[in-house]
Amino acid sequence: MRGGFLALSLVFLACGPSIGSVAPQAAFDLDCPEEEVEVVPISEGVVGVNGCGQRATYVRTGNGIGANWILSSKAKGPARVKPVPEDTYPEM
């Protein structure tokens, strides 16, 4: 019995917060209803969140039960990349 408890404990410690667990925190940070928050994986331990015309990046800290999502950056407006006109670069 003791070995089963130890194995189960190790499984829980290995698990960090799920990607979906960032949604309530993001809803608060973005002042946006949770049902309007969209969570997008970016890389291992990093997620992007879009909602109510804003976007944010969260980074997972720690491992196991003590792990959490921390707001890394926040911006207003949709995620867009605008090309820079070529004539803005100096001649080399």
N, C-alpha and C positions, 0 to 999 in steps of 0.2 A: 504494500500500500504506500509506503513511504517513497519508493522509487517512482511510482505513478504521479505522486504529488510534485516531486522534484522535476520530472519531465514536463508536466503541465506548467509549472512555474517558469521553466526555461522558455517554453513556447511563448508565454505572455511577455516575458522580458525581451525576447527577440523582436517582438512586434512593436513598431513605432506607431505614431498617430496615422490614421488613414487619410488619404487625400480629401475625402468628404468631410473630415472633422475640422477642416479649416473654414468651412462655409459659415458657421455661426460667428466666428471671430471676424471674418471678412465683412459680413453683413453689418456688424457693429462699426468696424473701422470705416467702411464706405457709406455708412448711414443709409443702407439699402435693404429692402426686405430680402430675407434669405432665399425665397423662391426666385428672385431675380439675379442671384449670384451664380456665375458660371465659373467652375474651377477647371483649369487646364494644366496638365502636367508639362513642365518645361524640361527638367532633368531630374536625376536622382536627388531627392530631398528638396526640390524647388518646384513651386507651382505658381501659375499666374491666375489671377482672379479678375473677372470682368463683371461689372454691375452698375446700373444707374448712371451710365456715361462716364464711369471711372474705371481704372484698372490698378492693380496692386500686385506685388510679388512677395511671396512668403517663403521662408527658408525653415526647414525642419532642424531643430536643435536637439541634441541628446539622442539617446536610444532607450528603448523599452518603455516602461511605465512613466518615467520622467520626461519623455520626449514631448515637444510642443512645436507649434508653428509660430514664427516670429515675423512681423511685418518688416520687409526689407526695403521696399520702395512703393510710392503711391503717386499716381498721376491722374489728371482729369482728361476727359476726351477719349475717343476711340483709339485703339492702337493702330497707328499709321506710320509709314515711313515715306518721307517726301524726298525725291531725288534732289541732289544739289546741282545747280546749273554748272556746266563745265567751265564757263568763263569766270567763275569765282575762285578757281585755283590759280595760284601764281605760276608764271613760266619758270621752268627749271633749266 
